[in-house]
Amino acid sequence: MPSVDAGAAALTAVPPVRLQFAQKAFIVSGGRLLLVRKAASDPFHPGRWEVPGGRLEEDADLDLDDHIRREVWEEVGLKIDPGPPFHLWQWFMPDRGNPGGQIRVVAAARRCRR
């Protein structure tokens, strides 16, 4: 019968799933929704249309409002007023820094005003 120590070693061999947080800004003006197109060089979804936003930078983003403001400013050069979240979802993606590992991204959609 294997020892408890042998079982513990087998459990640690599974690559961990890292958790990240993202936000997307839904900016509607004149009945139109602002979309941006991902670069052809994007490693996951080249050329895909989506609303502006992205993942939280733990060292740079002091709060969630500043995070979504930074993302929108970087992507489209607009200053926005973030509203409350109206939808949450998640997805998994490969962890490029950890072969075989995954990143679980939890995201919030927010209606924002210019």
Solvent accessible surface area in square Angstrom, and as a share of the most:
residue,aa,sasa,rsa
1,M,230,1.03
2,P,111,0.70
3,S,70,0.45
4,V,134,0.77
5,D,115,0.60
6,A,53,0.41
7,G,37,0.36
8,A,52,0.40
9,A,65,0.50
10,A,68,0.53
11,L,138,0.69
12,T,113,0.66
13,A,80,0.62
14,V,103,0.59
15,P,52,0.33
16,P,87,0.55
17,V,79,0.46
18,R,112,0.41
19,L,121,0.60
20,Q,43,0.19
21,F,51,0.21
22,A,1,0.01
23,Q,1,0.01
24,K,25,0.10
25,A,0,0.00
26,F,54,0.23
27,I,4,0.02
28,V,65,0.37
29,S,61,0.39
30,G,81,0.78
31,G,76,0.73
32,R,190,0.69
33,L,76,0.38
34,L,56,0.28
35,L,80,0.40
36,V,29,0.17
37,R,150,0.55
38,K,53,0.22
39,A,63,0.49
40,A,95,0.74
41,S,99,0.64
42,D,31,0.16
43,P,84,0.53
44,F,62,0.26
45,H,86,0.39
46,P,78,0.49
47,G,20,0.19
48,R,116,0.42
49,W,144,0.51
50,E,34,0.15
51,V,12,0.07
52,P,0,0.00
53,G,6,0.06
54,G,16,0.15
55,R,85,0.31
56,L,54,0.27
57,E,83,0.37
58,E,144,0.65
59,D,148,0.76
60,A,61,0.47
61,D,15,0.08
62,L,160,0.80
63,D,73,0.38
64,L,88,0.44
65,D,52,0.27
66,D,59,0.31
67,H,0,0.00
68,I,0,0.00
69,R,94,0.34
70,R,46,0.17
71,E,14,0.06
72,V,0,0.00
73,W,136,0.48
74,E,112,0.50
75,E,74,0.33
76,V,45,0.26
77,G,40,0.38
78,L,42,0.21
79,K,164,0.69
80,I,14,0.07
81,D,59,0.31
82,P,18,0.11
83,G,18,0.17
84,P,105,0.66
85,P,78,0.49
86,F,119,0.49
87,H,101,0.45
88,L,116,0.58
89,W,85,0.30
90,Q,87,0.39
91,W,85,0.30
92,F,99,0.41
93,M,20,0.09
94,P,80,0.50
95,D,6,0.03
96,R,166,0.61
97,G,75,0.72
98,N,44,0.22
99,P,122,0.77
100,G,71,0.68
101,G,5,0.05
102,Q,79,0.35
103,I,8,0.04
104,R,94,0.34
105,V,0,0.00
106,V,48,0.28
107,A,0,0.00
108,A,3,0.03
109,A,1,0.01
110,R,15,0.06
111,R,144,0.53
112,C,2,0.01
113,R,159,0.58
114,R,176,0.64
